[in-house]
Amino acid sequence: MFVWLFRHIDFLRAVLLYALTAFGGPQGHFGMMIRYFCEKRKYITEAELVELNAFSQLLPGPSSTQTVMLIGYKRGGPVLAVITLLIWVLPAALIMLAFSFFVTYMELSGDISRTLFHYVHPMTIGFVVYAALKMMRQAVRNTATWLIMLGCALVTVWIHNPWVIPILFVLSGFITNLSNKRIPEKKEPRKQLKWINIRLFLIVFVILGALSEWARISRWEYGRIFNLAENFYRFGTLVYGGGQALLPMMLFQFVSRPVSLGNAPFLSTTELMTGFGMVQAIPGPVFSVCAYVGAMSMNEFGSGLQIAGGLVALLAVFLPSTLLLLFFYPIYHNLKQHVIIFRALEGINAMIVGIIWASGILFTMEIFQLKIADFTSEAWLQKLDLPSLLTILLTYLCLKYTRLPAPILVATALLAGYFWG
């Protein structure tokens, strides 16, 4: 084992260096993969990397994480893929877990946190707008995808239910399968798929769902941690589009839904937006924000369970995509013959853009304390905060037209909040 691991030390060192320097989300991550794994060390060709990234888009979960895992898989099989995942995820996850304690402390310190992070929240919306516009160019190219994007955005804004997104997921894929003009049906013979390989994935899904429901009905004292395990496993199973698509899911599940049932939210919208804003400032996967959200959801139960909440959320959100990746990649060439998957992906990508726009709208309404009823009059104009609007605009312009790294933008927002918040 040690001899085998020693053979891959140089590759794992490259993964660690990549994990410590990969800023900018999936788009930036892909460019850095080319630099680290194709140009500098020749671990994989650019053509192979593009194919691996394309396959990752077919599965739920973080595409950049799945792509770097597949590089490890091609070099050393499933074991090296899992080690690659740990090295890639843990630095960012540990930072976000530690940050949850910082936010908890700041909340106990009075108004300091509200002023310090005042401009981080609108800065976050700038990131969401930039991601939505960037993805629109690739995903929204015809009448059907425009309608899917707009419809999904409106439904997500109006209906605050966690099951809205999987329903939209199925409908969007169905709509783009009604026509074979955009992606013609292939006439190649198909091989039978062995679906038995996903049994473990389904078993875990059922067990976590049962434990979560049992904890809720029995009112276990620390039952929330089982709820978190089921929630994040479901997120990892359903989410497409990266960390931005996670935001509305977490907002509905941990904030809107508990409030609608007359319960306290797992964490506040401000805390959720603060975590998402901070994750932009660190290298690594945006999905590492789940460690922060899980920890913040358990902080009322003490430090030990706060750490446990972060680790459970992290494991649960990455486990589904890892299982699907390791099971489906060996039969990838079979899957490529099932064109229905590619047709569905066109509608799903448009849906992703729609819910990203919806998350931007909902977060904007939150920071300006707006309600849908306000838009029927001029009341919404009176609630707008010009400095926050300028922060959103300047963040977008910096991302669009400059090469300023995300940590500089976050640090600037923190300083502005400290001095003028």
Disulfide bonds with the S-S distance in Angstrom:
none
